[in-house]
């Protein structure tokens, strides 16, 4: 009898294959399923409802405890839903074009309330929005905010920026791995935010500058004439990607790298024997 006087509960409902959410008011699960199936044009046989947030199945008793405007997903008989992860997985697999993913992710973000899920979607959008092909200041004004006016193109600024950073000898990082285990990646040309975040990445010497390269160079100069030392080899170790690796700040490895200079490369002649007293080349 008391069920006859239940107040309609407003909720937001959607199917698992669409991003559009609809407002529906129902006094119980039967009414919700009836209205939802008609609205979303889904078969009523075997239809069931779960929470959008984590996939929890909604029973009649549970439905009555839900806050107003709770986000729900209406599923057909054999469909399942495990939460917002389903949306992200579907976005990444259903469309190879970034524009479609961006539009869909923005749609999800517009009504998302959970701080954790909002961050996931925001990070996804930041990584998908790639404006790398826009080179000039006129084409991508937002990217150049805070950049000196003398730089007219992204390439010109990044060349200057990287040269400055090499001169500054950024600290050590994850030198020994071919791929980052945390899957860190960055394209500083893609957006203004990526350009700024890029400044926190470090250039790391695989063979260490202070512990190995400079001592080996000094040792070679003390035991040989400067004309005998392979300056080109030391230049490559200090200033080029032959020995420099770009790493995320989180992946810093400040311990000893335990990598030595190539003794066969230190001198122009390939002769590693010192003149005069003997010295060990590191």
Buried (B, 14 or more C-beta within 10 A) or exposed (E): EEEEEEEEBBBBBBBBEEBEBBEBEBBBBEBBBBBBBEBBEBEEEEBBBBBBBEBEEBEEEEBEEBEEEBBBBBBBEEBEBEBBEBBBEBBEEEBEEEEEBBEBBEBBBEEBEBEEBBEBBEEBBBBBBBBBEBBBBEEBEEBBEEBEEEBBBBEBBBEBBBEEBBEEBBBBBBBEEEEBEEEBEBEBBBBBEBBEBBEEBBBBBBBBBEBBBBBBBEBBEEBBEEEBBBEEBBEBBBBEEEBBBBBBBEBBBEEEBEBEBEBEBBBBEEEBEBEEEEBEBE
